Amino acid sequence: MVLGCCFTRAVLVFCVFTLKWSLTERERGYKMKAKAFEIITDKIIEKLDSGVIPWRKPWKNGGAPRNLVTGKPYRGLNIFLTTMQGYHSPYWLTFKQAQERGGQIRKGEKGTPVIFWNWTQRQVEGNNGTIEGKEIPFMRYYTVFNLQQIDGLQLSHEESISFAPVVTCEEVINNMQQAPTIEHGFSKACYVPSLDIVKMPPRSAFKSEAGYYTTLFHEITHSTGHASRLNRKGITEKNTFGSEEYSKEELVAELGAAFLCGHTGIEQETIENSAAYIAGWRERLSTDKRLIISAAAQAQRAADFILGRAAEQIDTAKEAA
């Protein structure tokens, strides 16, 4: 009986020791991650204090909109009508032009009207009763489709930029739980809360792989503010561009992107541009350093969420301290 009690006590002691060791390891892991995020924050503040170069958009536009067949660029109102559709490719075709080249308009895609003015000769009677030819303008319009709306049509002359996926970055994206939908092919990067979709330009539009992943990490950090995730006011509430909440959310998103770049080992290529981006939004609010620290705390929660570190695990580790 005594031997049994001793054995039971020994088992309990071992379990308690194992639990404490486990919590200590989890706590140590949490503190190491927190320290890494702190180092990134300090680097950004250092860049802000020293003066940073202007922010550079990491992707380039597709070029002036034009008809693929004729090569002629659109002018006037047609530039507005086509670019407002948000496609990255500058090339447009009519339904007939697409068919003649073996392309197929995707089911459900809607065309965009473009307007052209032509001149026609008409015979009119002059003041002295003579018949004269006069040029009369008349308007015609065509419905065109962007190259990204057409299947089976490739451009051999379109600029092709090789893209080498970064394994550590791909792992973060692929392993994120409750991830938003990610779609490519747009003229700009953004997160749409109502659809829970991250929209991105094509990978080939980016000047570097690091620029692509920084942008994607920024938008994915925005997505953590969705009501189904961390429920941040900057995402769940309607905020106008440049408002205080909107500006704070931009700080959180870019800091979150910087943390994820640090986690994946590409921060050396991106930290300066992140600091430049943050500087622009911080000026809308305040020059107070504490604003960055406050935004960094929310960004850390977002990064932890993306990396799969559940809030309850973090809380447990803190309680064990």
Secondary structure, DSSP 8 states (H G I E B T S, - for coil): -HHHHHHHHHHHHHHHHHHHHHHHHHHHHHHHHHHHHHHHHHHHHHHHHH-------SB----S-EETTT--B--THHHHHHHTT-BS--EEEEHHHHHHTT-EE-TT---EEEEEEEEEEEEEE-TTS-EEEEEEEEEEEEEEEEGGGEES---SSS--------HHHHHHHHH-TT--EEEE-BSS-EEETTTTEEEE--GGGBSSHHHHHHHHHHHHHHHTTSTTTT--HHHHS---TTSHHHHHHHHHHHHHHHHHHHHHT-HHHHHHHHHHHHHHHHHHH---HHHHHHHHHHHHHHHHHHTT--HHHHHHHHHT-
